[in-house]
C-alpha cells in the first residue's frame, strides 16, 4: 500500500516544538491549502520529528509558505462526553521552505540596509 501526501500551504500558527521522552523532538503546526478552483481552504495539522522538527521550529513561522511531503495518519480519542473522535494529520518527512513570511522579509531587509552603511 502507498501512503504519500504532498501539499503546499501557509502556516496558520507558529510551530510548537516539544521533547518527547527526553529522546525525541516533535514540532507541530497547521497549514492552510488554498483551492483556487473551488475558492476554498483546507486546513491540515502537520507534525515533524527530530532534526526536521528542530529546523521547522527555527526557520518557519506563521505565514511561511512550505511544501510538505510525508504520509497521512490518524489519531483517535474519546471526548469528555464519551464520543469517539478522530482526525487525519500529516507526518512530514520533508519540509521545503518556500516563500518567507513578511516578518522574515522585514528583518532581512533591515540587515541588508545595515550592511550598506559600512563606514570606511
N, CA, C and O atoms as a GROMACS GRO file, in nm:
protein
  480
    1UNK      N    1   0.084  -0.119   0.000
    1UNK     CA    2   0.000   0.000   0.000
    1UNK      C    3   0.088   0.124   0.000
    1UNK      O    4   0.196   0.126   0.059
    2UNK      N    5   0.040   0.225  -0.066
    2UNK     CA    6   0.113   0.351  -0.074
    2UNK      C    7   0.040   0.457   0.006
    2UNK      O    8  -0.080   0.478  -0.012
    3UNK      N    9   0.110   0.524   0.094
    3UNK     CA   10   0.054   0.633   0.173
    3UNK      C   11   0.148   0.751   0.156
    3UNK      O   12   0.247   0.762   0.229
    4UNK      N   13   0.119   0.840   0.063
    4UNK     CA   14   0.205   0.953   0.031
    4UNK      C   15   0.118   1.077   0.025
    4UNK      O   16   0.011   1.076  -0.035
    5UNK      N   17   0.164   1.185   0.087
    5UNK     CA   18   0.090   1.312   0.088
    5UNK      C   19   0.188   1.425   0.062
    5UNK      O   20   0.290   1.437   0.129
    6UNK      N   21   0.156   1.509  -0.036
    6UNK     CA   22   0.237   1.626  -0.067
    6UNK      C   23   0.143   1.745  -0.081
    6UNK      O   24   0.040   1.735  -0.147
    7UNK      N   25   0.179   1.857  -0.019
    7UNK     CA   26   0.095   1.976  -0.027
    7UNK      C   27   0.180   2.101  -0.010
    7UNK      O   28   0.287   2.097   0.051
    8UNK      N   29   0.130   2.212  -0.065
    8UNK     CA   30   0.190   2.343  -0.044
    8UNK      C   31   0.087   2.427   0.028
    8UNK      O   32  -0.029   2.435  -0.013
    9UNK      N   33   0.130   2.490   0.135
    9UNK     CA   34   0.039   2.575   0.211
    9UNK      C   35   0.115   2.673   0.298
    9UNK      O   36   0.238   2.675   0.300
   10UNK      N   37   0.039   2.756   0.368
   10UNK     CA   38   0.095   2.856   0.458
   10UNK      C   39   0.063   2.820   0.602
   10UNK      O   40  -0.047   2.776   0.633
   11UNK      N   41   0.161   2.840   0.690
   11UNK     CA   42   0.140   2.811   0.831
   11UNK      C   43   0.032   2.902   0.889
   11UNK      O   44   0.032   3.023   0.864
   12UNK      N   45  -0.058   2.844   0.965
   12UNK     CA   46  -0.166   2.920   1.028
   12UNK      C   47  -0.129   2.964   1.169
   12UNK      O   48  -0.200   3.043   1.231
   13UNK      N   49  -0.017   2.911   1.219
   13UNK     CA   50   0.030   2.944   1.354
   13UNK      C   51   0.179   2.918   1.359
   13UNK      O   52   0.234   2.850   1.272
   14UNK      N   53   0.244   2.972   1.460
   14UNK     CA   54   0.387   2.943   1.479
   14UNK      C   55   0.403   2.796   1.517
   14UNK      O   56   0.317   2.741   1.586
   15UNK      N   57   0.511   2.733   1.474
   15UNK     CA   58   0.534   2.593   1.511
   15UNK      C   59   0.560   2.579   1.661
   15UNK      O   60   0.607   2.671   1.727
   16UNK      N   61   0.527   2.462   1.712
   16UNK     CA   62   0.546   2.432   1.854
   16UNK      C   63   0.635   2.309   1.867
   16UNK      O   64   0.601   2.201   1.818
   17UNK      N   65   0.750   2.325   1.934
   17UNK     CA   66   0.846   2.215   1.950
   17UNK      C   67   0.835   2.158   2.091
   17UNK      O   68   0.836   2.233   2.189
   18UNK      N   69   0.825   2.026   2.100
   18UNK     CA   70   0.813   1.958   2.229
   18UNK      C   71   0.909   1.840   2.231
   18UNK      O   72   0.926   1.772   2.130
   19UNK      N   73   0.972   1.817   2.346
   19UNK     CA   74   1.057   1.699   2.361
   19UNK      C   75   0.972   1.585   2.414
   19UNK      O   76   0.893   1.603   2.507
   20UNK      N   77   0.989   1.468   2.355
   20UNK     CA   78   0.909   1.351   2.391
   20UNK      C   79   1.002   1.246   2.450
   20UNK      O   80   1.094   1.200   2.383
   21UNK      N   81   0.977   1.208   2.572
   21UNK     CA   82   1.055   1.102   2.636
   21UNK      C   83   1.202   1.136   2.655
   21UNK      O   84   1.284   1.045   2.673
   22UNK      N   85   1.238   1.263   2.650
   22UNK     CA   86   1.376   1.304   2.669
   22UNK      C   87   1.469   1.262   2.557
   22UNK      O   88   1.590   1.282   2.566
   23UNK      N   89   1.414   1.203   2.453
   23UNK     CA   90   1.497   1.146   2.348
   23UNK      C   91   1.461   1.198   2.208
   23UNK      O   92   1.547   1.211   2.122
   24UNK      N   93   1.333   1.226   2.188
   24UNK     CA   94   1.284   1.268   2.057
   24UNK      C   95   1.227   1.409   2.066
   24UNK      O   96   1.188   1.455   2.173
   25UNK      N   97   1.222   1.477   1.950
   25UNK     CA   98   1.160   1.608   1.942
   25UNK      C   99   1.053   1.603   1.834
   25UNK      O  100   1.073   1.544   1.728
   26UNK      N  101   0.940   1.666   1.863
   26UNK     CA  102   0.832   1.675   1.765
   26UNK      C  103   0.791   1.821   1.752
   26UNK      O  104   0.776   1.892   1.852
   27UNK      N  105   0.773   1.865   1.629
   27UNK     CA  106   0.729   2.001   1.601
   27UNK      C  107   0.593   1.990   1.534
   27UNK      O  108   0.576   1.916   1.436
   28UNK      N  109   0.495   2.065   1.587
   28UNK     CA  110   0.360   2.061   1.531
   28UNK      C  111   0.320   2.199   1.481
   28UNK      O  112   0.351   2.301   1.543
   29UNK      N  113   0.251   2.199   1.368
   29UNK     CA  114   0.196   2.323   1.314
   29UNK      C  115   0.081   2.286   1.221
   29UNK      O  116   0.059   2.168   1.193
   30UNK      N  117   0.012   2.384   1.173
   30UNK     CA  118  -0.100   2.363   1.084
   30UNK      C  119  -0.079   2.448   0.958
   30UNK      O  120  -0.024   2.558   0.965
   31UNK      N  121  -0.121   2.394   0.843
   31UNK     CA  122  -0.111   2.473   0.720
   31UNK      C  123  -0.249   2.488   0.656
   31UNK      O  124  -0.338   2.405   0.673
   32UNK      N  125  -0.263   2.597   0.582
   32UNK     CA  126  -0.383   2.623   0.504
   32UNK      C  127  -0.348   2.601   0.357
   32UNK      O  128  -0.251   2.658   0.307
   33UNK      N  129  -0.426   2.519   0.290
   33UNK     CA  130  -0.403   2.485   0.149
   33UNK      C  131  -0.518   2.546   0.068
   33UNK      O  132  -0.633   2.508   0.085
   34UNK      N  133  -0.485   2.640  -0.018
   34UNK     CA  134  -0.588   2.708  -0.099
   34UNK      C  135  -0.625   2.625  -0.220
   34UNK      O  136  -0.539   2.566  -0.285
   35UNK      N  137  -0.755   2.622  -0.251
   35UNK     CA  138  -0.805   2.560  -0.373
   35UNK      C  139  -0.865   2.673  -0.456
   35UNK      O  140  -0.979   2.713  -0.433
   36UNK      N  141  -0.789   2.726  -0.555
   36UNK     CA  142  -0.838   2.840  -0.630
   36UNK      C  143  -0.959   2.809  -0.719
   36UNK      O  144  -1.034   2.900  -0.754
   37UNK      N  145  -0.978   2.684  -0.757
   37UNK     CA  146  -1.091   2.647  -0.842
   37UNK      C  147  -1.222   2.656  -0.763
   37UNK      O  148  -1.318   2.718  -0.807
   38UNK      N  149  -1.223   2.592  -0.648
   38UNK     CA  150  -1.344   2.592  -0.564
   38UNK      C  151  -1.351   2.713  -0.472
   38UNK      O  152  -1.453   2.738  -0.408
   39UNK      N  153  -1.241   2.788  -0.465
   39UNK     CA  154  -1.230   2.903  -0.375
   39UNK      C  155  -1.256   2.861  -0.229
   39UNK      O  156  -1.333   2.924  -0.156
   40UNK      N  157  -1.188   2.751  -0.191
   40UNK     CA  158  -1.198   2.701  -0.055
   40UNK      C  159  -1.058   2.686   0.004
   40UNK      O  160  -0.957   2.694  -0.066
   41UNK      N  161  -1.054   2.664   0.134
   41UNK     CA  162  -0.928   2.642   0.203
   41UNK      C  163  -0.941   2.513   0.284
   41UNK      O  164  -1.041   2.491   0.352
   42UNK      N  165  -0.839   2.430   0.274
   42UNK     CA  166  -0.832   2.308   0.354
   42UNK      C  167  -0.722   2.325   0.457
   42UNK      O  168  -0.611   2.367   0.423
   43UNK      N  169  -0.752   2.293   0.582
   43UNK     CA  170  -0.654   2.303   0.690
   43UNK      C  171  -0.610   2.163   0.729
   43UNK      O  172  -0.693   2.073   0.742
   44UNK      N  173  -0.480   2.146   0.748
   44UNK     CA  174  -0.430   2.016   0.792
   44UNK      C  175  -0.320   2.036   0.895
   44UNK      O  176  -0.232   2.121   0.880
   45UNK      N  177  -0.326   1.955   1.000
   45UNK     CA  178  -0.222   1.957   1.102
   45UNK      C  179  -0.103   1.876   1.052
   45UNK      O  180  -0.119   1.776   0.983
   46UNK      N  181   0.016   1.923   1.088
   46UNK     CA  182   0.140   1.860   1.044
   46UNK      C  183   0.229   1.838   1.165
   46UNK      O  184   0.235   1.921   1.255
   47UNK      N  185   0.297   1.724   1.167
   47UNK     CA  186   0.400   1.704   1.270
   47UNK      C  187   0.527   1.653   1.204
   47UNK      O  188   0.523   1.574   1.110
   48UNK      N  189   0.639   1.700   1.256
   48UNK     CA  190   0.770   1.658   1.209
   48UNK      C  191   0.849   1.609   1.329
   48UNK      O  192   0.816   1.642   1.443
   49UNK      N  193   0.952   1.530   1.304
   49UNK     CA  194   1.026   1.469   1.414
   49UNK      C  195   1.176   1.498   1.404
   49UNK      O  196   1.231   1.513   1.295
   50UNK      N  197   1.239   1.506   1.520
   50UNK     CA  198   1.383   1.515   1.539
   50UNK      C  199   1.448   1.632   1.464
   50UNK      O  200   1.410   1.746   1.490
   51UNK      N  201   1.544   1.609   1.374
   51UNK     CA  202   1.616   1.718   1.310
   51UNK      C  203   1.523   1.805   1.224
   51UNK      O  204   1.536   1.927   1.221
   52UNK      N  205   1.430   1.741   1.154
   52UNK     CA  206   1.334   1.817   1.075
   52UNK      C  207   1.249   1.905   1.167
   52UNK      O  208   1.218   2.019   1.133
   53UNK      N  209   1.213   1.853   1.282
   53UNK     CA  210   1.136   1.931   1.380
   53UNK      C  211   1.215   2.052   1.428
   53UNK      O  212   1.161   2.162   1.436
   54UNK      N  213   1.342   2.033   1.458
   54UNK     CA  214   1.427   2.144   1.503
   54UNK      C  215   1.438   2.252   1.395
   54UNK      O  216   1.429   2.371   1.424
   55UNK      N  217   1.458   2.210   1.269
   55UNK     CA  218   1.469   2.305   1.158
   55UNK      C  219   1.339   2.382   1.139
   55UNK      O  220   1.342   2.504   1.119
   56UNK      N  221   1.227   2.314   1.144
   56UNK     CA  222   1.098   2.382   1.129
   56UNK      C  223   1.078   2.484   1.240
   56UNK      O  224   1.034   2.597   1.215
   57UNK      N  225   1.108   2.446   1.362
   57UNK     CA  226   1.091   2.537   1.474
   57UNK      C  227   1.179   2.661   1.459
   57UNK      O  228   1.140   2.771   1.499
   58UNK      N  229   1.297   2.644   1.402
   58UNK     CA  230   1.393   2.754   1.390
   58UNK      C  231   1.365   2.844   1.269
   58UNK      O  232   1.382   2.965   1.279
   59UNK      N  233   1.323   2.788   1.157
   59UNK     CA  234   1.322   2.864   1.031
   59UNK      C  235   1.186   2.906   0.977
   59UNK      O  236   1.180   2.988   0.885
   60UNK      N  237   1.076   2.852   1.030
   60UNK     CA  238   0.946   2.894   0.978
   60UNK      C  239   0.860   2.950   1.090
   60UNK      O  240   0.883   2.926   1.208
   61UNK      N  241   0.762   3.027   1.049
   61UNK     CA  242   0.671   3.090   1.144
   61UNK      C  243   0.536   3.109   1.077
   61UNK      O  244   0.519   3.078   0.959
   62UNK      N  245   0.439   3.159   1.153
   62UNK     CA  246   0.306   3.183   1.099
   62UNK      C  247   0.318   3.265   0.970
   62UNK      O  248   0.386   3.367   0.966
   63UNK      N  249   0.252   3.218   0.865
   63UNK     CA  250   0.254   3.287   0.736
   63UNK      C  251   0.356   3.230   0.638
   63UNK      O  252   0.344   3.254   0.518
   64UNK      N  253   0.456   3.156   0.686
   64UNK     CA  254   0.556   3.098   0.597
   64UNK      C  255   0.491   2.999   0.502
   64UNK      O  256   0.400   2.925   0.541
   65UNK      N  257   0.537   2.998   0.378
   65UNK     CA  258   0.487   2.900   0.281
   65UNK      C  259   0.583   2.781   0.277
   65UNK      O  260   0.704   2.798   0.267
   66UNK      N  261   0.525   2.661   0.286
   66UNK     CA  262   0.605   2.539   0.288
   66UNK      C  263   0.544   2.436   0.194
   66UNK      O  264   0.425   2.438   0.164
   67UNK      N  265   0.630   2.345   0.149
   67UNK     CA  266   0.586   2.227   0.076
   67UNK      C  267   0.618   2.109   0.167
   67UNK      O  268   0.734   2.088   0.204
   68UNK      N  269   0.517   2.033   0.203
   68UNK     CA  270   0.539   1.919   0.291
   68UNK      C  271   0.523   1.790   0.212
   68UNK      O  272   0.442   1.780   0.120
   69UNK      N  273   0.603   1.693   0.249
   69UNK     CA  274   0.600   1.562   0.186
   69UNK      C  275   0.606   1.459   0.297
   69UNK      O  276   0.701   1.457   0.375
   70UNK      N  277   0.506   1.375   0.303
   70UNK     CA  278   0.504   1.276   0.411
   70UNK      C  279   0.392   1.176   0.390
   70UNK      O  280   0.358   1.138   0.278
   71UNK      N  281   0.336   1.133   0.502
   71UNK     CA  282   0.228   1.034   0.498
   71UNK      C  283   0.114   1.080   0.588
   71UNK      O  284   0.135   1.157   0.681
   72UNK      N  285  -0.004   1.033   0.560
   72UNK     CA  286  -0.120   1.065   0.642
   72UNK      C  287  -0.134   0.962   0.753
   72UNK      O  288  -0.103   0.844   0.736
   73UNK      N  289  -0.181   1.010   0.866
   73UNK     CA  290  -0.202   0.922   0.982
   73UNK      C  291  -0.329   0.970   1.052
   73UNK      O  292  -0.380   1.078   1.022
   74UNK      N  293  -0.380   0.890   1.144
   74UNK     CA  294  -0.500   0.929   1.218
   74UNK      C  295  -0.473   0.919   1.367
   74UNK      O  296  -0.391   0.838   1.413
   75UNK      N  297  -0.544   1.002   1.442
   75UNK     CA  298  -0.544   0.994   1.588
   75UNK      C  299  -0.689   0.975   1.630
   75UNK      O  300  -0.780   1.039   1.576
   76UNK      N  301  -0.711   0.887   1.725
   76UNK     CA  302  -0.846   0.861   1.777
   76UNK      C  303  -0.845   0.880   1.928
   76UNK      O  304  -0.746   0.848   1.995
   77UNK      N  305  -0.956   0.931   1.982
   77UNK     CA  306  -0.968   0.952   2.125
   77UNK      C  307  -1.116   0.960   2.161
   77UNK      O  308  -1.202   0.970   2.074
   78UNK      N  309  -1.143   0.955   2.290
   78UNK     CA  310  -1.279   0.974   2.340
   78UNK      C  311  -1.289   1.113   2.398
   78UNK      O  312  -1.202   1.157   2.474
   79UNK      N  313  -1.396   1.182   2.363
   79UNK     CA  314  -1.417   1.316   2.417
   79UNK      C  315  -1.462   1.306   2.563
   79UNK      O  316  -1.486   1.196   2.614
   80UNK      N  317  -1.473   1.420   2.629
   80UNK     CA  318  -1.518   1.422   2.769
   80UNK      C  319  -1.659   1.368   2.784
   80UNK      O  320  -1.696   1.317   2.889
   81UNK      N  321  -1.738   1.379   2.676
   81UNK     CA  322  -1.875   1.328   2.679
   81UNK      C  323  -1.884   1.183   2.636
   81UNK      O  324  -1.994   1.127   2.629
   82UNK      N  325  -1.770   1.120   2.607
   82UNK     CA  326  -1.767   0.980   2.571
   82UNK      C  327  -1.779   0.951   2.422
   82UNK      O  328  -1.784   0.835   2.382
   83UNK      N  329  -1.784   1.055   2.340
   83UNK     CA  330  -1.792   1.036   2.196
   83UNK      C  331  -1.657   0.994   2.141
   83UNK      O  332  -1.552   1.039   2.186
   84UNK      N  333  -1.661   0.905   2.040
   84UNK     CA  334  -1.539   0.868   1.969
   84UNK      C  335  -1.505   0.978   1.870
   84UNK      O  336  -1.589   1.017   1.789
   85UNK      N  337  -1.382   1.028   1.876
   85UNK     CA  338  -1.336   1.135   1.787
   85UNK      C  339  -1.212   1.087   1.714
   85UNK      O  340  -1.139   1.001   1.763
   86UNK      N  341  -1.188   1.142   1.596
   86UNK     CA  342  -1.066   1.112   1.524
   86UNK      C  343  -1.034   1.228   1.430
   86UNK      O  344  -1.121   1.307   1.395
   87UNK      N  345  -0.906   1.235   1.390
   87UNK     CA  346  -0.866   1.336   1.293
   87UNK      C  347  -0.752   1.280   1.209
   87UNK      O  348  -0.677   1.192   1.253
   88UNK      N  349  -0.742   1.332   1.088
   88UNK     CA  350  -0.634   1.296   0.996
   88UNK      C  351  -0.531   1.408   1.001
   88UNK      O  352  -0.566   1.526   1.004
   89UNK      N  353  -0.403   1.370   1.003
   89UNK     CA  354  -0.295   1.468   1.003
   89UNK      C  355  -0.180   1.414   0.919
   89UNK      O  356  -0.182   1.297   0.879
   90UNK      N  357  -0.081   1.499   0.892
   90UNK     CA  358   0.033   1.458   0.811
   90UNK      C  359   0.157   1.446   0.899
   90UNK      O  360   0.189   1.536   0.976
   91UNK      N  361   0.225   1.335   0.885
   91UNK     CA  362   0.358   1.319   0.944
   91UNK      C  363   0.456   1.351   0.832
   91UNK      O  364   0.477   1.270   0.742
   92UNK      N  365   0.515   1.470   0.838
   92UNK     CA  366   0.600   1.518   0.729
   92UNK      C  367   0.742   1.464   0.744
   92UNK      O  368   0.804   1.479   0.850
   93UNK      N  369   0.792   1.404   0.640
   93UNK     CA  370   0.930   1.357   0.637
   93UNK      C  371   1.022   1.465   0.583
   93UNK      O  372   1.137   1.477   0.624
   94UNK      N  373   0.969   1.544   0.489
   94UNK     CA  374   1.045   1.655   0.430
   94UNK      C  375   0.960   1.781   0.433
   94UNK      O  376   0.841   1.777   0.400
   95UNK      N  377   1.020   1.891   0.472
   95UNK     CA  378   0.953   2.020   0.469
   95UNK      C  379   1.044   2.115   0.392
   95UNK      O  380   1.156   2.143   0.434
   96UNK      N  381   0.993   2.164   0.280
   96UNK     CA  382   1.070   2.258   0.198
   96UNK      C  383   1.021   2.398   0.228
   96UNK      O  384   0.902   2.426   0.216
   97UNK      N  385   1.112   2.486   0.267
   97UNK     CA  386   1.077   2.623   0.300
   97UNK      C  387   1.070   2.701   0.169
   97UNK      O  388   1.169   2.711   0.097
   98UNK      N  389   0.954   2.757   0.139
   98UNK     CA  390   0.934   2.828   0.014
   98UNK      C  391   0.942   2.978   0.039
   98UNK      O  392   1.049   3.030   0.073
   99UNK      N  393   0.833   3.049   0.024
   99UNK     CA  394   0.834   3.193   0.046
   99UNK      C  395   0.849   3.224   0.194
   99UNK      O  396   0.794   3.154   0.279
  100UNK      N  397   0.925   3.329   0.221
  100UNK     CA  398   0.941   3.371   0.359
  100UNK      C  399   0.823   3.457   0.400
  100UNK      O  400   0.761   3.522   0.316
  101UNK      N  401   0.791   3.457   0.528
  101UNK     CA  402   0.682   3.541   0.578
  101UNK      C  403   0.725   3.687   0.573
  101UNK      O  404   0.844   3.717   0.560
  102UNK      N  405   0.630   3.776   0.583
  102UNK     CA  406   0.660   3.920   0.579
  102UNK      C  407   0.752   3.961   0.693
  102UNK      O  408   0.838   4.047   0.674
  103UNK      N  409   0.737   3.900   0.811
  103UNK     CA  410   0.823   3.934   0.925
  103UNK      C  411   0.968   3.901   0.893
  103UNK      O  412   1.057   3.981   0.923
  104UNK      N  413   0.994   3.785   0.834
  104UNK     CA  414   1.130   3.747   0.798
  104UNK      C  415   1.185   3.839   0.690
  104UNK      O  416   1.302   3.876   0.696
  105UNK      N  417   1.102   3.877   0.592
  105UNK     CA  418   1.146   3.967   0.486
  105UNK      C  419   1.189   4.101   0.546
  105UNK      O  420   1.292   4.156   0.507
  106UNK      N  421   1.111   4.152   0.639
  106UNK     CA  422   1.142   4.282   0.701
  106UNK      C  423   1.274   4.275   0.776
  106UNK      O  424   1.355   4.367   0.767
  107UNK      N  425   1.298   4.167   0.850
  107UNK     CA  426   1.423   4.152   0.924
  107UNK      C  427   1.542   4.145   0.827
  107UNK      O  428   1.645   4.207   0.851
  108UNK      N  429   1.527   4.069   0.719
  108UNK     CA  430   1.636   4.058   0.622
  108UNK      C  431   1.663   4.190   0.553
  108UNK      O  432   1.778   4.224   0.528
  109UNK      N  433   1.558   4.265   0.521
  109UNK     CA  434   1.576   4.395   0.457
  109UNK      C  435   1.650   4.490   0.550
  109UNK      O  436   1.737   4.566   0.505
  110UNK      N  437   1.618   4.486   0.679
  110UNK     CA  438   1.686   4.572   0.775
  110UNK      C  439   1.834   4.535   0.785
  110UNK      O  440   1.919   4.623   0.795
  111UNK      N  441   1.864   4.405   0.782
  111UNK     CA  442   2.003   4.360   0.788
  111UNK      C  443   2.079   4.405   0.664
  111UNK      O  444   2.194   4.448   0.673
  112UNK      N  445   2.015   4.396   0.547
  112UNK     CA  446   2.080   4.438   0.423
  112UNK      C  447   2.107   4.588   0.424
  112UNK      O  448   2.211   4.633   0.375
  113UNK      N  449   2.014   4.666   0.478
  113UNK     CA  450   2.033   4.810   0.486
  113UNK      C  451   2.149   4.844   0.578
  113UNK      O  452   2.227   4.935   0.550
  114UNK      N  453   2.162   4.770   0.689
  114UNK     CA  454   2.273   4.792   0.782
  114UNK      C  455   2.406   4.760   0.713
  114UNK      O  456   2.505   4.830   0.736
  115UNK      N  457   2.409   4.656   0.630
  115UNK     CA  458   2.532   4.617   0.560
  115UNK      C  459   2.574   4.725   0.461
  115UNK      O  460   2.693   4.744   0.436
  116UNK      N  461   2.477   4.796   0.404
  116UNK     CA  462   2.508   4.902   0.307
  116UNK      C  463   2.574   5.023   0.374
  116UNK      O  464   2.641   5.102   0.306
  117UNK      N  465   2.557   5.038   0.504
  117UNK     CA  466   2.609   5.153   0.576
  117UNK      C  467   2.742   5.124   0.644
  117UNK      O  468   2.764   5.165   0.758
  118UNK      N  469   2.829   5.056   0.575
  118UNK     CA  470   2.962   5.022   0.632
  118UNK      C  471   3.050   5.146   0.621
  118UNK      O  472   3.075   5.192   0.510
  119UNK      N  473   3.099   5.200   0.734
  119UNK     CA  474   3.185   5.320   0.728
  119UNK      C  475   3.328   5.284   0.687
  119UNK      O  476   3.385   5.186   0.735
  120UNK      N  477   3.385   5.366   0.597
  120UNK     CA  478   3.524   5.350   0.554
  120UNK      C  479   3.596   5.480   0.566
  120UNK      O  480   3.715   5.487   0.535
   0.00000   0.00000   0.00000
